[in-house]
């Protein structure tokens, strides 16, 4: 509720009418997009070769 009413400044009516998908899309927009996917095995191997520590 704090996110919808405070951060997004939705009215109570707008907040309660919003779907979870809409609220997630708003959060993604504020963060700069959806989270990045984890690297797969080949990408991880390449990173380990590039940054051996």
VOBA-1610 file (N, C-alpha, C; in pm, whole numbers, padded with zeros to 5 digits, always signed):
BEGIN
Unk+00082-00118+00000Unk+00000+00000+00000Unk+00087+00125+00000Unk+00197+00120+00076Unk+00285+00237+00081Unk+00340+00269-00057Unk+00373+00165-00134Unk+00424+00187-00269Unk+00318+00252-00357Unk+00198+00196-00357Unk+00092+00248-00443Unk+00045+00386-00404Unk+00020+00404-00274Unk-00033+00532-00228Unk+00077+00637-00210Unk+00193+00593-00161Unk+00300+00688-00133Unk+00390+00714-00251Unk+00455+00610-00302Unk+00552+00627-00411Unk+00483+00664-00542Unk+00380+00588-00578Unk+00310+00616-00704Unk+00209+00729-00691Unk+00172+00763-00568Unk+00075+00870-00541Unk-00060+00843-00606Unk-00100+00716-00604Unk-00233+00680-00654Unk-00336+00720-00550Unk-00453+00755-00597Unk-00562+00778-00503Unk-00605+00642-00449Unk-00673+00638-00335Unk-00718+00508-00285Unk-00802+00431-00388Unk-00888+00500-00459Unk-00969+00433-00560Unk-00882+00375-00670Unk-00783+00451-00719Unk-00694+00400-00823Unk-00612+00281-00772Unk-00566+00290-00647Unk-00488+00181-00590Unk-00569+00052-00585Unk-00690+00058-00532Unk-00770-00062-00515Unk-00821-00117-00648Unk-00827-00034-00751Unk-00869-00082-00883Unk-00754-00138-00965Unk-00630-00108-00926Unk-00513-00155-01000Unk-00496-00306-00980Unk-00454-00371-01086Unk-00427-00515-01077Unk-00284-00536-01029Unk-00253-00652-00975Unk-00114-00680-00938Unk-00019-00661-01056Unk-00061-00701-01174Unk+00024-00685-01294Unk+00054-00537-01319Unk-00044-00450-01300Unk-00023-00307-01320Unk+00074-00251-01215Unk+00062-00294-01092Unk+00152-00247-00987Unk+00294-00297-01011Unk+00309-00421-01057Unk+00442-00473-01089Unk+00503-00396-01205Unk+00423-00365-01307Unk+00473-00287-01420Unk+00518-00149-01375Unk+00446-00089-01282Unk+00486+00042-01230Unk+00617+00031-01154Unk+00633-00074-01074Unk+00758-00094-01001Unk+00874-00117-01098Unk+00852-00196-01202Unk+00956-00218-01303Unk+00995-00087-01370Unk+00897-00002-01398Unk+00925+00127-01459Unk+01011+00216-01372Unk+00986+00213-01243Unk+01067+00294-01152Unk+01208+00238-01136Unk+01221+00105-01142Unk+01351+00041-01127Unk+01432+00044-01255Unk+01369+00068-01367Unk+01439+00067-01494Unk+01418-00061-01572Unk+01317-00137-01541Unk+01286-00257-01615Unk+01283-00379-01526Unk+01242-00492-01585Unk+01235-00614-01506Unk+01376-00661-01467Unk+01388-00742-01365Unk+01521-00789-01324Unk+01587-00871-01434Unk+01717-00864-01439Unk+01791-00941-01538Unk+01791-01088-01501Unk+01794-01172-01603Unk+01800-01316-01580Unk+01939-01356-01533Unk+01947-01460-01456Unk+02076-01512-01412Unk+02153-01567-01532Unk+02285-01557-01529Unk+02362-01610-01642Unk+02349-01762-01650Unk+02352-01813-01774Unk+02348-01958-01789Unk+02489-02013-01769Unk+02506-02143-01781Unk+02633-02208-01751Unk+02747-02155-01838Unk+02724-02136-01967Unk+02831-02088-02055Unk+02868-01942-02024Unk+02769-01861-01994Unk+02798-01721-01957Unk+02875-01715-01826Unk+02838-01799-01731Unk+02908-01803-01603Unk+03052-01849-01622Unk+03074-01949-01706Unk+03210-01997-01735Unk+03292-01886-01798Unk+03234-01810-01890Unk+03305-01700-01953Unk+03341-01592-01852Unk+03250-01562-01762Unk+03279-01463-01657Unk+03390-01511-01565Unk+03388-01639-01532Unk+03492-01695-01444Unk+03629-01692-01512Unk+03633-01714-01644Unk+03761-01703-01717Unk+03808-01559-01723Unk+03714-01467-01742Unk+03750-01324-01754Unk+03790-01264-01619Unk+03735-01314-01512Unk+03760-01258-01380Unk+03798-01368-01280Unk+03914-01431-01301Unk+03954-01538-01209Unk+04007-01480-01079Unk+03942-01505-00971Unk+03994-01455-00843Unk+03982-01553-00734
//
